[in-house]
Amino acid sequence: MAVDGLGNIYVTGMMDYSLVYRGGTLYSGDGWEFSSDDVWVMKLNASGVTQWATASGGNGDDLPTGIAVAPDG
């Protein structure tokens, strides 16, 4: 988890097939690949409301190892 200067929160994690969150659903790979884990990243505002979410990954398992916000945002 990382927080920017405005209090926005950025989180990342791993999902197997799909991730349901308040505001939508992200799918692993093309939505049909059940055998690999993919990475997701989400931004929430300072009040905890989801601003956006995205997923990414390749054919094998993908594991996030950290997240950071640049000093200039």
ZAZABA-800058 format. One record per atom (N, C-alpha, C): y negated, z negated, x negated. Coordinates in steps of 0.05 Angstrom, whole numbers, padded with zeros to 5 digits, always signed. Example, Ala and Ser with C-alpha at 12.3 -4.5 7.8 and 13.67 -1.06 7.14 Angstrom:
<torlums>
+00114-00156-00264;+00090-00156-00246;+00066-00156-00264;+00045-00142-00257;+00021-00143-00273;-00001-00157-00258;
</torlums>
This chain:
<torlums>
+00023+00000-00017;+00000+00000+00000;-00025+00000-00018;-00045+00014-00009;-00071+00014-00024;-00093+00014-00003;-00116+00002-00011;-00139+00000+00007;-00163+00012-00008;-00179+00029+00007;-00203+00041-00006;-00227+00023-00001;-00250+00032-00010;-00275+00017-00009;-00285+00012+00020;-00276+00028+00039;-00284+00025+00067;-00264+00009+00083;-00242-00001+00069;-00222-00016+00083;-00200+00000+00096;-00200+00027+00091;-00178+00043+00101;-00153+00036+00086;-00130+00037+00099;-00105+00029+00087;-00087+00053+00084;-00075+00056+00061;-00056+00078+00056;-00029+00066+00049;-00009+00076+00063;+00019+00065+00059;+00038+00089+00055;+00059+00084+00042;+00079+00105+00037;+00107+00092+00040;+00126+00109+00045;+00154+00100+00047;+00173+00123+00048;+00198+00117+00054;+00219+00136+00054;+00231+00137+00082;+00239+00160+00091;+00252+00162+00117;+00277+00180+00116;+00295+00175+00133;+00319+00191+00136;+00318+00205+00163;+00312+00230+00164;+00309+00248+00187;+00282+00245+00201;+00275+00221+00212;+00249+00220+00226;+00237+00192+00223;+00211+00192+00228;+00195+00167+00229;+00178+00168+00254;+00182+00150+00272;+00165+00148+00296;+00144+00127+00291;+00119+00134+00296;+00097+00115+00292;+00078+00118+00316;+00060+00099+00318;+00041+00101+00340;+00023+00125+00335;+00027+00145+00351;+00012+00170+00348;+00029+00195+00343;+00055+00191+00338;+00071+00215+00334;+00097+00210+00320;+00110+00231+00311;+00135+00230+00298;+00134+00249+00274;+00144+00240+00251;+00146+00257+00228;+00176+00264+00225;+00182+00288+00215;+00210+00296+00211;+00215+00302+00182;+00239+00295+00173;+00248+00300+00146;+00254+00330+00142;+00247+00342+00120;+00253+00370+00115;+00244+00388+00137;+00262+00404+00147;+00256+00422+00169;+00264+00411+00196;+00270+00385+00196;+00278+00372+00221;+00308+00374+00226;+00322+00388+00209;+00351+00391+00213;+00367+00381+00190;+00354+00373+00169;+00368+00364+00145;+00373+00334+00146;+00398+00327+00152;+00405+00299+00156;+00413+00285+00130;+00418+00300+00109;+00430+00288+00086;+00411+00278+00064;+00385+00283+00067;+00366+00274+00046;+00344+00258+00058;+00333+00240+00041;+00311+00223+00049;+00285+00237+00039;+00264+00235+00054;+00238+00246+00047;+00217+00224+00047;+00194+00231+00035;+00172+00212+00031;+00152+00217+00054;+00139+00195+00063;+00117+00197+00082;+00093+00182+00071;+00070+00190+00079;+00044+00177+00072;+00028+00175+00098;+00015+00152+00102;+00000+00148+00126;-00027+00134+00119;-00048+00142+00133;-00074+00129+00130;-00081+00115+00156;-00089+00090+00154;-00098+00074+00177;-00127+00066+00171;-00143+00065+00192;-00171+00055+00187;-00170+00025+00184;-00193+00013+00179;-00195-00016+00174;-00185-00032+00198;-00185-00021+00222;-00175-00034+00246;-00145-00031+00250;-00132-00015+00233;-00104-00010+00235;-00095+00013+00252;-00115+00030+00260;-00109+00054+00277;-00102+00077+00258;-00079+00090+00264;-00070+00113+00248;-00091+00136+00249;-00098+00145+00225;-00117+00168+00223;-00102+00194+00218;-00081+00193+00202;-00063+00215+00197;-00038+00206+00184;-00018+00223+00185;+00008+00218+00172;+00020+00244+00164;+00035+00245+00142;+00047+00269+00133;+00073+00262+00119;+00091+00281+00117;+00117+00278+00103;+00121+00301+00084;+00137+00296+00063;+00143+00316+00044;+00169+00310+00030;+00182+00331+00020;+00207+00326+00005;+00221+00352+00000;+00241+00350-00017;+00257+00374-00024;+00286+00371-00014;+00304+00385-00026;+00332+00385-00018;+00346+00359-00023;+00339+00345-00045;+00351+00319-00051;+00335+00296-00040;+00344+00272-00047;+00330+00248-00038;+00303+00246-00053;+00283+00238-00039;+00256+00233-00051;+00248+00204-00045;+00238+00190-00065;+00231+00162-00063;+00203+00158-00074;+00185+00147-00057;+00158+00141-00068;+00160+00117-00086;+00144+00118-00108;+00144+00096-00127;+00118+00080-00127;+00098+00090-00112;+00072+00076-00111;+00052+00094-00097;+00029+00082-00092;+00007+00096-00080;-00019+00083-00090;-00040+00100-00094;-00065+00090-00104;-00088+00106-00092;-00111+00095-00092;-00135+00109-00083;-00154+00111-00107;-00164+00135-00112;-00183+00139-00134;-00209+00124-00129;-00222+00115-00150;-00247+00100-00147;-00268+00114-00129;-00268+00141-00130;-00288+00155-00114;-00278+00162-00086;-00256+00150-00078;-00245+00153-00051;-00224+00175-00050;
</torlums>
